Amino acid sequence: MFVLQAEVLAKPDQHTQAIEETLKQRRNIEQIWKLCKMIDRDGSNTISRDEFYESIASQNMRYEFMVCGLNIHNAEDFFELLLDLNNGDEVQLDQFVAACVMMRGNANAIEQTMMLREARDFQNRVGEHFYNLKHWQFQVMQKLNALVGAR
């Protein structure tokens, strides 16, 4: 009984746990920033496609990602998604860090985001087809009205 009470008393309270978790997250973000600075070879505060792909080709860099708690088995999809969202060939370091923090410990987020992007693209294509169909229908109606009016 005494041992159980000692264990309960030895556990940190919620406030202490929250502070410890916040400090842990800050250290993790600092690690990711250092990693990004290593990837950004030209010091532009962006990560280009070339910089990213060259960095993940290195086994050492893959270990660095793992140390930061990032599973990069879908690294290419992850980076291409970021490029797509930015409509460019580079990703700002702060955006890359924020995306990495969101991905930390959540391997399925890439697949979910890719599926959302594909669904959005599909929705856009369907909308375009409906627009084209409506336009075609309008043209047919105009031609039919012209034929009926010509009689």
C-alpha positions as CSV (number, residue, x, y, z in Angstrom):
1,M,0.0,0.0,0.0
2,F,2.8,2.4,0.9
3,V,4.6,1.7,-2.4
4,L,1.4,2.5,-4.4
5,Q,1.0,5.8,-2.6
6,A,4.6,6.7,-3.1
7,E,4.2,6.0,-6.9
8,V,1.2,8.3,-7.0
9,L,3.0,11.0,-5.2
10,A,6.1,10.7,-7.4
11,K,4.1,11.3,-10.6
12,P,4.3,14.9,-11.8
13,D,1.1,16.9,-11.7
14,Q,-0.7,17.9,-14.9
15,H,0.9,21.4,-15.0
16,T,4.4,19.9,-14.8
17,Q,3.6,17.3,-17.4
18,A,2.3,20.1,-19.7
19,I,5.5,22.1,-19.2
20,E,7.6,19.0,-19.9
21,E,5.6,18.3,-23.1
22,T,6.0,21.9,-24.3
23,L,9.7,21.8,-23.8
24,K,10.0,18.5,-25.6
25,Q,8.0,19.9,-28.5
26,R,10.3,23.0,-28.6
27,R,13.4,20.8,-28.7
28,N,11.9,18.7,-31.5
29,I,11.1,21.8,-33.5
30,E,14.7,23.1,-33.0
31,Q,16.0,19.7,-34.2
32,I,13.8,20.0,-37.3
33,W,15.0,23.5,-38.0
34,K,18.6,22.3,-37.8
35,L,17.8,19.6,-40.2
36,C,16.2,22.0,-42.6
37,K,19.2,24.3,-42.4
38,M,21.4,21.3,-43.4
39,I,19.1,20.6,-46.4
40,D,19.0,24.3,-47.5
41,R,22.5,24.3,-48.9
42,D,22.3,27.7,-50.6
43,G,21.0,29.5,-47.5
44,S,17.9,30.8,-49.4
45,N,15.6,29.9,-46.5
46,T,13.8,27.6,-48.9
47,I,14.2,23.9,-49.8
48,S,14.2,23.3,-53.5
49,R,13.2,20.0,-55.1
50,D,16.9,19.3,-55.9
51,E,18.0,20.1,-52.4
52,F,15.4,17.8,-50.9
53,Y,15.9,14.9,-53.2
54,E,19.7,15.0,-52.8
55,S,19.3,15.2,-49.0
56,I,17.0,12.2,-48.7
57,A,19.3,10.1,-50.9
58,S,21.7,10.2,-48.0
59,Q,21.2,7.4,-45.4
60,N,22.6,9.7,-42.8
61,M,20.0,12.3,-43.5
62,R,17.2,9.7,-43.3
63,Y,18.5,8.8,-39.8
64,E,18.4,12.5,-38.9
65,F,14.7,12.6,-40.0
66,M,14.1,9.5,-37.8
67,V,15.8,11.1,-34.8
68,C,13.3,14.0,-35.2
69,G,10.5,11.4,-35.0
70,L,9.7,11.7,-38.7
71,N,9.0,8.6,-40.7
72,I,10.0,9.4,-44.3
73,H,9.0,6.3,-46.2
74,N,6.7,8.7,-48.1
75,A,9.2,11.6,-48.3
76,E,8.8,12.1,-52.0
77,D,5.0,12.3,-51.8
78,F,5.2,14.6,-48.7
79,F,7.6,17.0,-50.4
80,E,5.6,17.0,-53.7
81,L,2.5,17.7,-51.8
82,L,4.1,20.7,-50.2
83,L,5.3,21.9,-53.6
84,D,1.8,21.5,-55.0
85,L,0.3,23.5,-52.1
86,N,2.9,26.3,-52.7
87,N,2.4,26.3,-56.5
88,G,6.2,26.5,-56.9
89,D,9.5,24.7,-57.1
90,E,10.6,25.5,-53.5
91,V,9.1,25.4,-50.0
92,Q,9.8,28.0,-47.4
93,L,11.7,26.6,-44.4
94,D,9.0,27.7,-41.9
95,Q,6.3,25.9,-44.0
96,F,8.5,22.8,-44.2
97,V,9.1,22.8,-40.4
98,A,5.4,23.3,-39.7
99,A,4.5,20.4,-42.0
100,C,7.1,18.2,-40.4
101,V,5.7,19.0,-36.9
102,M,2.2,18.1,-38.1
103,M,3.5,14.8,-39.7
104,R,5.5,13.8,-36.6
105,G,4.2,10.5,-35.4
106,N,1.3,10.6,-37.9
107,A,2.4,8.5,-40.9
108,N,-1.1,8.3,-42.4
109,A,-1.5,12.0,-42.7
110,I,0.4,12.0,-46.1
111,E,-1.9,9.4,-47.5
112,Q,-5.0,11.3,-46.2
113,T,-3.8,14.6,-47.6
114,M,-3.0,13.0,-51.0
115,M,-6.5,11.5,-51.1
116,L,-8.0,14.9,-50.3
117,R,-6.0,16.5,-53.0
118,E,-7.0,13.8,-55.5
119,A,-10.6,14.2,-54.5
120,R,-10.4,18.0,-55.0
121,D,-8.8,17.5,-58.4
122,F,-11.6,15.0,-59.3
123,Q,-14.2,17.4,-58.1
124,N,-12.7,20.1,-60.3
125,R,-12.7,17.8,-63.3
126,V,-16.3,16.7,-62.7
127,G,-17.3,20.4,-62.4
128,E,-15.6,21.2,-65.6
129,H,-17.4,18.4,-67.4
130,F,-20.7,19.6,-66.1
131,Y,-19.9,23.1,-67.3
132,N,-19.0,21.8,-70.7
133,L,-22.2,19.7,-70.8
134,K,-24.3,22.7,-69.9
135,H,-22.6,24.7,-72.6
136,W,-23.2,22.0,-75.1
137,Q,-26.8,21.8,-74.1
138,F,-27.3,25.5,-74.5
139,Q,-25.8,25.4,-78.0
140,V,-28.1,22.6,-79.0
141,M,-31.1,24.5,-77.6
142,Q,-30.1,27.6,-79.6
143,K,-29.8,25.5,-82.8
144,L,-33.1,23.8,-82.2
145,N,-34.8,27.2,-81.6
146,A,-33.2,28.6,-84.7
147,L,-34.6,25.6,-86.7
148,V,-38.1,25.9,-85.2
149,G,-38.0,29.7,-85.8
150,A,-37.0,29.3,-89.4
151,R,-40.1,27.3,-90.3
